[in-house]
Amino acid sequence: MKHADWFSELPSSPSIRAASKKTGIQVTTLARQLNRGTIPAENVIKLCQAYGKSPITGLIETGYISPQNFQKSDIIVYALQNATNQQIANEFTRRLGTD
């Protein structure tokens, strides 16, 4: 997807000035990036975070990464290592089918 199109499809279709204010990216910098047709990955992440969009989805949509970059096993290991004991217990209970 073209970066300018991606930007215009952000939630609430922000103006450059509004996005700049919300992300801390300079207005002139963001405008220049959109005119060039390339928003750097770090600014894609900032825009996603500011507008409640998954940074991973944003990076995929703008072509920085592809879904093939993610190994299912890596995601599972990461999720398990970062899950709280309560989250693990809830999943265990759900799988057993008991309340």
C-alpha positions as CSV (number, residue, x, y, z in Angstrom):
1,M,0.0,0.0,0.0
2,K,1.3,3.5,-0.8
3,H,2.2,5.3,2.4
4,A,0.1,8.4,1.6
5,D,-2.9,6.1,1.1
6,W,-2.1,4.3,4.3
7,F,-1.9,7.6,6.2
8,S,-5.3,8.8,4.9
9,E,-6.9,5.5,6.1
10,L,-5.8,6.0,9.7
11,P,-8.7,6.1,12.1
12,S,-10.4,9.6,11.9
13,S,-8.5,10.4,8.7
14,P,-6.2,12.9,10.4
15,S,-4.7,15.9,8.8
16,I,-0.9,16.2,8.8
17,R,-1.1,18.9,11.5
18,A,-3.3,16.8,13.7
19,A,-1.1,13.7,13.3
20,S,2.0,15.8,14.0
21,K,0.5,17.1,17.2
22,K,-0.6,13.7,18.3
23,T,2.7,11.9,17.5
24,G,5.3,14.6,18.1
25,I,6.5,14.3,14.5
26,Q,7.3,17.7,13.1
27,V,4.6,18.9,10.6
28,T,7.2,19.7,7.9
29,T,8.9,16.3,8.4
30,L,5.6,14.4,8.1
31,A,4.5,16.5,5.1
32,R,7.9,15.9,3.4
33,Q,7.7,12.1,4.0
34,L,4.1,11.9,2.6
35,N,5.2,14.0,-0.4
36,R,8.1,11.6,-1.0
37,G,5.8,8.7,-0.5
38,T,7.8,7.1,2.3
39,I,7.0,7.2,6.0
40,P,9.9,5.6,7.9
41,A,9.1,2.6,10.0
42,E,9.6,4.4,13.3
43,N,7.0,7.0,12.3
44,V,4.6,4.3,11.1
45,I,4.9,2.9,14.6
46,K,4.3,6.3,16.2
47,L,1.2,6.9,14.0
48,C,-0.2,3.5,14.8
49,Q,0.3,4.0,18.6
50,A,-1.3,7.5,18.4
51,Y,-4.3,6.2,16.5
52,G,-5.0,2.9,18.3
53,K,-3.8,0.7,15.5
54,S,-1.5,-2.3,15.8
55,P,2.1,-1.3,14.9
56,I,2.6,-4.8,13.5
57,T,-0.4,-4.3,11.1
58,G,0.9,-0.9,10.2
59,L,4.3,-2.2,9.3
60,I,2.8,-5.0,7.2
61,E,0.5,-2.6,5.4
62,T,3.3,-0.2,4.6
63,G,5.6,-3.0,3.4
64,Y,8.2,-3.0,6.1
65,I,7.5,-6.5,7.1
66,S,5.4,-9.4,5.9
67,P,3.3,-11.9,7.8
68,Q,5.9,-14.5,6.8
69,N,8.4,-12.7,9.1
70,F,6.5,-14.2,12.0
71,Q,7.0,-17.8,13.0
72,K,4.0,-19.1,14.9
73,S,6.3,-20.8,17.4
74,D,8.1,-17.6,18.1
75,I,4.9,-15.8,18.8
76,I,3.7,-18.6,21.1
77,V,7.0,-18.6,23.1
78,Y,6.9,-14.8,23.4
79,A,3.3,-14.8,24.5
80,L,3.9,-17.5,27.1
81,Q,6.9,-15.8,28.5
82,N,5.1,-12.5,28.9
83,A,1.7,-13.8,30.0
84,T,0.8,-13.3,33.7
85,N,0.1,-16.3,35.9
86,Q,-3.6,-15.2,35.8
87,Q,-3.7,-15.2,32.0
88,I,-2.1,-18.7,31.9
89,A,-4.5,-20.0,34.5
90,N,-7.5,-18.5,32.6
91,E,-6.4,-20.2,29.4
92,F,-5.8,-23.5,31.2
93,T,-9.3,-23.3,32.7
94,R,-10.8,-22.4,29.4
95,R,-9.2,-25.4,27.7
96,L,-10.4,-27.7,30.4
97,G,-13.9,-26.4,29.9
98,T,-14.4,-25.6,33.6
99,D,-15.3,-22.4,35.3
